[in-house]
């Protein structure tokens, strides 16, 4: 009987354990632990939420907080100033029908180029910090716009210099229809050339596949950067030669007018000083960046690139002041637009392209 009772007890113990092993798990049992691979009855979703929340929190914070480079802020502010200045110049030229001479066509083309450059700097900041800049299309679009705009700005300055030289060298035939046609053709050629230069990175001339070939401005290749820098140096040399010829012609005219010798001599000296200031400002803005693009590559510290790019962009800030706001005709249009009149001391003499 004792053996029978022991057997019954053993069977009861075994059955109970088998019953417990086959019974469903208690979701409220403190010994139960959940994993991400299991899908328990929907009553236990809270432990999963409590487990995922600490993992997601740092990732969200890391994406939301990103340090902004002060140099990028400076470039964005410069781009905003450039855009405002040149938009004003374009508006004045567009709404003033009398400003249609070849000189104003070139000034308008320069203003459009600088406006695009300013917008390009703003878009570059947006693409860098507000949009995923790792997308190739975004990078190539930003770089292409900046190359096209700043190249057009430099070439338009050269075209204005050529126009000033022709207005002195061919003073009698300067305002003919042939000169106007030549000016339009020159503007079209400049923009076709600069858009082509800006399209080269998108057409495959980039270093996105081979970082070792990058220049100081990714994704522009080192070869492209050197070619652009050498082109700028040639443009600068041509400008110096043309301004030297302009000074020679101006001094020769001053000597030929004996009656107004003293007045013209003073005026010519002032003009030469202005030309020198224009050349010095242009060289000071662009020469450091051009020389650095030739000698440096992507392994150089980024601060040196920023330190040379910022002065180059400032040239587009100076251009409206030098070529537009100093012009009495544009000044009169601005005064008329702002207050409906212009000061009595403002020069009423028709201004030619040879005036500086």
MOVENQUI-V234374 format. One record per helix or strand of 3 or more residues. SS is the DSSP state (hx for helix, st for strand). FROM is the first residue (numbers start at 1). LEN is the number of residues. If there is no record, write none. Layout:
BEGIN
SS&FROM&LEN  SS&FROM&LEN
END
This chain:
BEGIN
hx&2&21  hx&42&23  hx&70&25  hx&102&28  hx&136&34  hx&177&23  hx&211&3  hx&222&35  hx&261&35  hx&302&24  hx&328&12
END
